[in-house]
């Protein structure tokens, strides 16, 4: 009976020590298994939106730039708020002198979102969303109301850009002509 009591006391003393050692070893193993955080680098991004003639030559271009940190997000907005008539209604009497027009406001211009930029060797990869819109003519909604026509190019993709080299990342045909529109991106590492 004495031996059993002595054994139980030793066991009660040794088990907590072994458990603490095991817990400490497990914590050290978890910390050692975590990869180190990648260093943060900053890049200057220049976006050039070009309208191209049917021959593929730029006839109009606009440039936008931002700085993005790796693993962060950057947003560019250059818009005009344009009212678009959505319909008309008249008063209860139905007289023409009291026709009211309903409008909806929409952003027209350039919206560029850059997400999750990170390096792959001498390349920069990022998720790029670009929405380029402009006004082109108008259409009749009713006898007294004309609605502007909005042209829109919207692209979204993961892109891979060589550092310090202008790269066409998006291109699409213009539906109203034989021309096209493209976006060229240049990424420059900032020191």
C-alpha positions as CSV (number, residue, x, y, z in Angstrom):
1,X,0.0,0.0,0.0
2,X,2.9,2.3,0.8
3,X,4.5,1.6,-2.6
4,X,1.2,2.4,-4.4
5,X,0.8,5.7,-2.5
6,X,4.5,6.6,-3.3
7,X,4.0,5.7,-6.9
8,X,0.8,7.8,-7.1
9,X,2.6,10.8,-5.6
10,X,5.5,10.5,-8.0
11,X,3.1,10.1,-10.9
12,X,1.1,13.2,-9.7
13,X,4.4,15.2,-9.6
14,X,5.9,13.9,-12.9
15,X,2.8,14.1,-15.2
16,X,2.3,17.9,-14.9
17,X,6.0,18.4,-15.7
18,X,5.8,16.2,-18.7
19,X,2.6,17.9,-19.9
20,X,4.2,21.4,-19.6
21,X,7.2,20.2,-21.6
22,X,5.0,18.6,-24.2
23,X,2.9,21.9,-24.5
24,X,6.0,24.0,-24.8
25,X,7.5,21.7,-27.5
26,X,4.2,21.9,-29.4
27,X,4.1,25.7,-29.2
28,X,7.7,25.9,-30.4
29,X,7.0,23.5,-33.3
30,X,4.0,25.6,-34.4
31,X,6.1,28.8,-34.3
32,X,8.9,27.2,-36.2
33,X,6.4,25.9,-38.9
34,X,5.0,29.4,-39.6
35,X,6.7,30.9,-42.7
36,X,8.2,34.3,-42.2
37,X,6.1,37.3,-43.3
38,X,7.1,38.4,-46.8
39,X,8.7,41.9,-46.8
40,X,6.4,44.7,-48.0
41,X,7.5,46.4,-51.2
42,X,5.9,49.5,-52.8
43,X,5.2,49.8,-56.5
44,X,4.3,52.8,-58.6
45,X,1.6,51.6,-61.1
46,X,0.8,53.6,-64.3
47,X,-2.3,52.8,-66.2
48,X,-2.7,54.1,-69.7
49,X,-6.2,53.7,-71.3
50,X,-5.9,54.0,-75.1
51,X,-8.6,54.2,-77.8
52,X,-7.2,52.7,-80.9
53,X,-8.0,53.4,-84.6
54,X,-9.0,50.5,-86.9
55,X,-5.3,50.3,-87.8
56,X,-4.3,49.8,-84.2
57,X,-2.8,53.3,-83.6
58,X,-3.7,55.3,-80.5
59,X,-6.1,58.1,-81.2
60,X,-6.8,59.1,-77.6
61,X,-5.2,58.1,-74.3
62,X,-5.5,58.9,-70.6
63,X,-3.1,58.1,-67.9
64,X,-3.8,57.3,-64.2
65,X,-1.3,56.3,-61.5
66,X,-1.2,55.1,-58.0
67,X,1.2,53.5,-55.5
68,X,0.4,50.0,-54.1
69,X,2.0,48.0,-51.3
70,X,2.4,44.3,-51.8
71,X,-0.5,42.4,-50.2
72,X,-2.6,45.6,-50.0
73,X,-5.3,47.3,-52.1
74,X,-5.4,50.5,-54.2
75,X,-8.3,52.2,-55.8
76,X,-8.5,54.9,-58.6
77,X,-11.8,56.8,-59.3
78,X,-12.1,59.5,-61.9
79,X,-15.8,59.9,-62.6
80,X,-18.6,62.3,-63.5
81,X,-22.0,61.7,-62.1
82,X,-24.4,61.8,-65.0
83,X,-28.2,61.8,-64.7
84,X,-30.0,59.3,-67.0
85,X,-33.7,59.7,-67.5
86,X,-35.5,56.4,-66.7
87,X,-39.1,57.4,-67.5
88,X,-41.7,60.1,-67.5
89,X,-45.1,60.5,-65.8
90,X,-47.8,63.1,-65.9
91,X,-50.1,64.4,-63.2
92,X,-53.5,62.9,-62.6
93,X,-55.1,65.2,-65.2
94,X,-52.7,63.9,-67.8
95,X,-51.8,67.4,-69.1
96,X,-48.6,67.7,-71.1
97,X,-47.6,70.8,-69.2
98,X,-47.0,68.8,-66.1
99,X,-44.9,65.9,-67.3
100,X,-42.2,64.9,-64.9
101,X,-39.1,63.0,-65.7
102,X,-37.4,60.5,-63.4
103,X,-33.7,60.3,-63.3
104,X,-31.1,57.8,-62.1
105,X,-27.5,59.1,-61.4
106,X,-24.7,56.9,-62.7
107,X,-20.9,57.3,-62.5
108,X,-19.2,57.6,-65.9
109,X,-15.5,57.6,-66.2
110,X,-12.7,55.4,-64.9
111,X,-12.7,52.9,-62.0
112,X,-9.6,50.8,-61.3
113,X,-9.1,48.5,-58.4
114,X,-5.8,46.7,-57.6
115,X,-5.9,43.9,-55.1
116,X,-3.5,41.3,-53.6
117,X,-0.3,42.6,-55.4
118,X,2.6,40.3,-54.8
119,X,5.9,39.4,-56.4
120,X,6.8,36.4,-58.4
121,X,10.5,36.7,-59.2
122,X,10.9,39.8,-61.3
123,X,7.2,39.9,-62.0
124,X,4.3,41.6,-60.2
125,X,1.0,39.7,-60.1
126,X,-2.2,41.4,-59.0
127,X,-5.9,41.1,-59.3
128,X,-7.0,44.0,-61.6
129,X,-10.5,45.3,-62.1
130,X,-11.0,48.1,-64.6
131,X,-14.3,49.7,-65.6
132,X,-14.0,52.4,-68.3
133,X,-17.1,54.1,-69.4
134,X,-17.9,57.2,-71.6
135,X,-20.9,58.9,-73.2
136,X,-21.6,58.4,-76.9
137,X,-24.6,60.1,-78.4
138,X,-28.1,59.8,-77.1
139,X,-31.4,58.0,-77.8
140,X,-35.0,59.1,-77.5
141,X,-36.9,57.9,-74.4
142,X,-40.0,59.8,-75.2
143,X,-41.1,62.8,-77.3
144,X,-39.5,65.3,-75.0
145,X,-36.7,63.3,-73.4
146,X,-33.4,62.0,-74.8
147,X,-31.2,59.6,-72.9
148,X,-27.4,59.6,-73.2
149,X,-25.9,56.4,-74.4
150,X,-23.1,55.0,-72.2
151,X,-20.2,53.0,-73.6
152,X,-18.6,50.6,-71.2
153,X,-15.5,48.3,-71.1
154,X,-15.2,46.2,-67.9
155,X,-12.4,43.8,-67.3
156,X,-11.4,41.7,-64.3
157,X,-8.5,39.3,-64.2
158,X,-5.3,38.2,-62.4
159,X,-2.4,39.8,-64.4
160,X,1.3,39.2,-64.4
161,X,3.4,42.3,-65.2
162,X,7.1,42.5,-65.8
163,X,8.8,45.1,-63.7
164,X,9.6,48.4,-65.6
165,X,8.0,47.2,-68.8
166,X,4.8,48.6,-70.3
167,X,2.4,45.7,-70.8
168,X,-1.0,45.5,-72.4
169,X,-3.2,43.7,-69.9
170,X,-6.7,44.2,-71.4
171,X,-7.9,44.9,-75.0
172,X,-11.4,44.8,-76.5
173,X,-13.1,45.8,-79.7
174,X,-15.3,48.9,-79.9
175,X,-18.9,47.7,-80.8
176,X,-19.7,50.9,-82.6
177,X,-16.7,51.1,-84.9
178,X,-13.7,49.0,-86.1
179,X,-11.5,50.5,-83.4
180,X,-10.7,49.1,-80.0
181,X,-9.7,50.0,-76.5
182,X,-6.8,48.7,-74.4
183,X,-5.2,49.2,-71.0
184,X,-1.4,49.3,-70.7
185,X,0.2,48.9,-67.2
186,X,3.8,49.7,-66.1
187,X,5.0,48.7,-62.6
188,X,8.0,50.4,-61.1
189,X,9.6,49.2,-57.8
190,X,10.0,52.1,-55.4
191,X,13.1,52.1,-53.2
